[in-house]
Amino acid sequence: MITAIVNFKLPDGLTEDSAAKLFQETAPRYQGMAGLVRKYYLHDPETGIGGGCYLFEDRAAAEAIFNDDWRALLKEKYGASPDVRYFQTPVIVDNASGNIDLAAE
């Protein structure tokens, strides 16, 4: 498994509600996306940074999504280029299911 953390500067003065509305507009495009297990949208109103935390089956799936078209979409939607970082995810604690999962790429 791979976790990708994406950060970008949001437009100035974006409130929690307006950020949620912006994110809701793009959320459907991630449903059923090949290789994507889960996505969390992120917003820090104090710094104006937004982004996402993604869990992928493997790095190839992540890189397939974070292509030039995706980067252009973010630039158009939010006015900033994203910073993408990848992390190996060898262990996942899931309190909702009560499981500790061992994941291998």
Secondary structure as GFF3:
##gff-version 3
##sequence-region A 1 105
A	DSSP	beta_strand	2	9	.	.	.	ID=ss1
A	DSSP	alpha_helix	16	26	.	.	.	ID=ss2
A	DSSP	three_ten_helix	27	30	.	.	.	ID=ss3
A	DSSP	beta_strand	36	44	.	.	.	ID=ss4
A	DSSP	beta_strand	49	56	.	.	.	ID=ss5
A	DSSP	alpha_helix	59	65	.	.	.	ID=ss6
A	DSSP	alpha_helix	68	78	.	.	.	ID=ss7
A	DSSP	beta_strand	83	88	.	.	.	ID=ss8
A	DSSP	beta_strand	91	94	.	.	.	ID=ss9
A	DSSP	beta_strand	99	102	.	.	.	ID=ss10
###
